[in-house]
Amino acid sequence: MAFDLVIKNGLVILPGGEKNVDIGVTDGKIASIGTNIDAGDARVVDAEGLIVSPGMIDAHVHISEPGGSIRDHWEGYDTGTRASAKGGVTSFIEMPLNQIPATVDAESIQTKFDAGDDKLSVDVYSYGGLVPFNLNGGIQELDDNGVVAYKAFVATAGDRSIEGDFMNVDDYSLYEGMRQIAKTGKLLSIHAENGPITDKLGQLAQERGETSLAAYVDSRPVFTEIEPIQKIILFARETGCRVHIVHVACAEGIDLINEAANDGVDITCETCTHYLYFYKEELDDIGPVVKCSPPIREKSRLEGMWERVFDGKVMFVTSDHSPCTPDLKDTDNAFEAWGGISGIQNNVDMLFDEAVQKRGMSLVQFSDIIATNVAARFDLEGKGRIEVGYDADFVLIKGDSSYTVEKEELEYRNKISPYIGREIGAQVAGTILRGEEIYSLENGVSDVKIGKFYK
């Protein structure tokens, strides 16, 4: 058998466990897995001393292109996908905000595709939005145009002064949207926070003169996550809609979701790297660059989150990469700062260090939470596993290799991140997309744009 690429000498994470095997790749697909594969004239990658994992599929990423002349300088497809490649992310699912216009119908999704044409370093799948103003055909148009899932906010979202911006749902829009999405068979992912309560608590805190990140966290207590999750479970039972709760930041929410799943509701959840790493008591020392919602909670809650990840109660871990321009973080008032973290470049290395190296997670479970489970939940054919016939998407991980995150090394358009200055005990040594090297420690990020939109 003739191969285009052979990866040799690595410890490869297969579905049944890790093995020292070679991988032969032909036409972007995994063609053979075995020992002593004859490379012939193929390009050879020597993975001696490296872990070979399925490339990460980040299920929660925000790109702000097109920016509608308002968010043009936030994060574009070029820089966002270059950061993905450097971080070991071979595919991601893009949220329907913060582009302008938001992705809510046939016209807006085509505008998005046009904006990203020839700019992709990695593969991109698309979310469609569920908003109050696309219930008369928009849901079906998005289904027809290839979205893999839908996204809604029950928390306050969008800027009503910007035409075409995203918008959170009211109870009726959520119910009717779930009825329509159920007919597509696709997943509805939901940002679950009680907007009216968190908005009011935030307003009252500012009226008292509160400005700290700790006060911001206190204005979004755990019960404001729990209440909408309960409602979503009820609506899911009523409509038959498959649902997924994004970026759950509390153990109580994870437990509630799993209880419902065990009772027959088609519901899953994710958490984010930052909820497994940072904690409330250090946020004000870091500054608004670490602000997000739901908020990062107390240190005492951290290990409870990890326990649920290890127990399989969290289906996968994401970055919720949600960048902005530096000026939107440059404030002493945490309530006024943009809520979003730039993190896609440091998901794989941070998770490998924290989960595998520090806490003893198995390599198979690690690959499950960064890739395999994402592909399974969103029905991403040919992705997420190292198995013959699947896309040759890999991240090569160099364990026990500490480095410090430096601003200059970030590929983001705006080089801000709460991970700057942090020491991480592993590195992404290389990233391969459909058999082509898109990043290596030696060569950096490739300028060749082989990523594509999956429709």
C-alpha positions, -999 to +999 in steps of 0.1 A: +000+000+000+014+034-009+011+062+017+014+100+016+024+102+052+035+077+079+037+086+116+062+064+133+074+056+169+046+075+187+024+063+215-009+064+197-043+068+215-066+043+198-103+037+208-093+006+229-062+020+245-028+035+237-002+015+217+031+020+201+021+017+165+026+034+131-001+052+112-002+053+074-022+081+057-035+082+021-055+110+006-061+126+040-075+095+055-061+069+079-053+040+057-034+017+080-025+012+117+002-013+126+038-020+135+067-015+111+047+000+083+068+004+052+068+041+045+082+038+009+083+072-007+059+087+019+068+116+041+077+103+076+069+120+109+091+106+137+069+108+169+095+093+192+087+103+227+053+119+217+017+111+224-004+109+192-040+119+199-070+126+177-068+163+170-090+183+193-125+192+182-134+224+201-172+225+203-174+261+215-156+288+195-165+324+187-151+341+155-162+377+149-159+377+111-178+393+095-177+421+120-201+445+104-176+474+107-182+471+145-163+440+155-139+438+126-109+439+149-119+412+174-110+378+160-109+368+123-108+334+106-071+338+097-059+344+132-085+323+150-077+292+130-039+298+132-043+298+169-063+266+167-036+249+147-009+260+171-031+247+200-037+212+185-073+219+175-079+204+141-116+213+139-140+235+158-177+243+159-183+280+155-209+298+174-235+319+156-223+351+175-204+374+177-205+380+140-225+407+125-249+396+112-255+367+136-260+334+118-297+330+120-309+323+084-298+313+049-285+348+040-264+353+071-248+319+070-238+324+034-223+358+045-203+339+071-190+313+046-180+341+022-161+359+050-141+328+058-134+316+023-097+307+018-088+318+054-091+285+073-061+267+088-084+241+104-119+226+096-149+246+107-184+233+115-212+258+120-239+265+147-271+282+137-288+306+161-321+303+178-334+338+184-369+353+187-368+366+152-360+335+132-390+313+141-407+318+107-384+298+085-349+306+098-345+273+117-353+253+085-330+275+063-301+268+087-308+231+086-309+232+048-275+251+048-256+225+068-255+236+105-245+208+128-265+223+158-283+253+171-274+277+199-297+298+222-291+320+252-315+323+281-290+347+296-291+382+282-272+383+249-265+407+221-265+445+216-300+458+207-284+489+192-266+468+166-288+457+136-284+420+131-268+412+164-277+380+183-306+380+209-315+358+238-348+339+237-379+344+259-398+313+272-421+311+242-393+315+217-373+287+235-403+264+235-413+270+199-377+269+187-372+236+205-403+222+188-389+232+154-353+220+161-366+186+173-380+180+138-344+184+123-330+159+148-301+182+155-289+194+189-298+226+207-270+240+229-280+265+255-263+291+276-281+285+309-281+315+332-312+334+345-308+367+327-333+388+346-319+379+380-282+382+371-288+415+353-306+429+384-280+416+409-253+431+387-271+464+386-275+465+424-239+456+430-228+485+408-251+509+426-234+499+458-201+508+442-188+473+436-163+469+408-143+438+416-143+405+398-152+388+431-183+410+433-191+401+397-190+364+406-212+370+436-238+386+413-242+354+394-248+328+421-250+291+414-288+290+416-289+312+385-274+284+366-296+257+382-330+274+376-327+276+338-313+241+335-344+228+353-366+247+328-346+234+298-351+198+311-388+204+313-390+219+278-369+190+265-393+164+279-422+183+264-407+189+229-384+159+224-356+183+215-320+170+220-302+195+242-267+203+254-258+227+282-227+247+273-199+258+298-215+245+330-195+261+359-210+243+389-211+207+401-248+211+410-257+218+374-237+188+361-255+166+386-289+179+376-282+172+339-270+137+346-300+129+367-323+140+338-302+120+313-305+089+335-343+095+335-345+095+297-339+131+286-315+135+257-293+160+275-255+164+279-231+191+291-197+205+287-174+225+309-144+247+299-107+246+306-109+278+326-135+264+350-110+235+358-080+258+363-088+293+376-107+301+407-125+331+422-100+341+448-073+348+422-094+366+396-088+402+408-051+396+407-054+385+371-078+412+360-108+415+336-090+394+309-103+364+329-139+376+331-165+352+316-201+340+322-210+319+339-183+331+362-153+312+374-163+300+409-145+294+443-114+273+447-133+250+470-154+240+441-126+232+417-120+195+426-157+188+425-157+198+389-127+176+382-144+147+399-174+149+376-151+151+345-133+120+356-167+103+364-178+109+328-206+133+338-191+160+316-191+149+279-163+171+267-142+202+276-141+233+254-124+266+253-154+289+248-128+310+229-145+344+230-120+372+222-124+409+219-102+440+215-079+450+245-098+482+252-129+462+262-109+445+290-090+477+300-112+488+329-111+488+367-148+480+367-153+442+362-190+447+355-182+469+325-155+446+310-163+423+281-171+388+293-151+363+273-117+344+275-092+339+247-082+303+252-082+281+221-044+280+218-040+266+253-067+239+256-048+208+247-016+215+265-033+228+297-058+199+298-031+173+292-010+188+320-038+192+345-058+160+337-032+134+326+000+145+342-012+160+374-044+139+381-037+106+363-065+107+336-062+078+311-051+088+276-083+073+262-105+094+284-084+125+275-089+119+238-126+113+245-131+146+262-112+166+235-124+148+204-142+115+203-172+125+224-176+158+205-177+140+172-202+115+185-226+141+201-226+163+170-226+134+144-194+147+128-187+119+103-151+107+100-138+128+128-126+123+164-109+089+163-077+073+152-092+045+132-089+033+096-112+053+073-113+084+096-097+118+087-060+119+095-064+147+121-038+144+149-022+164+177+013+153+188+018+161+224+052+164+241+046+155+278+068+166+307+079+196+287+073+228+306+071+262+291+057+296+300+029+311+279+042+344+264+021+371+248+043+372+217+037+335+210-001+339+208-016+337+173-047+357+182-054+389+165-054+406+199-027+390+221-046+389+254-052+358+275-054+349+312-029+321+305+000+346+298+027+340+323+014+306+334+037+276+332+023+246+314+039+212+318+033+199+283+035+212+247+018+207+214+047+194+193+027+192+160-008+194+145-018+175+114-051+181+094-061+155+069-025+143+066-010+178+062+012+194+088-004+227+099+018+233+129+051+221+144+074+233+171+102+234+145+083+251+116+055+271+134+021+275+119+018+267+082+006+295+059-012+270+037-050+273+042-063+238+038-092+241+063-127+240+050-163+246+061-183+215+066-219+220+054 
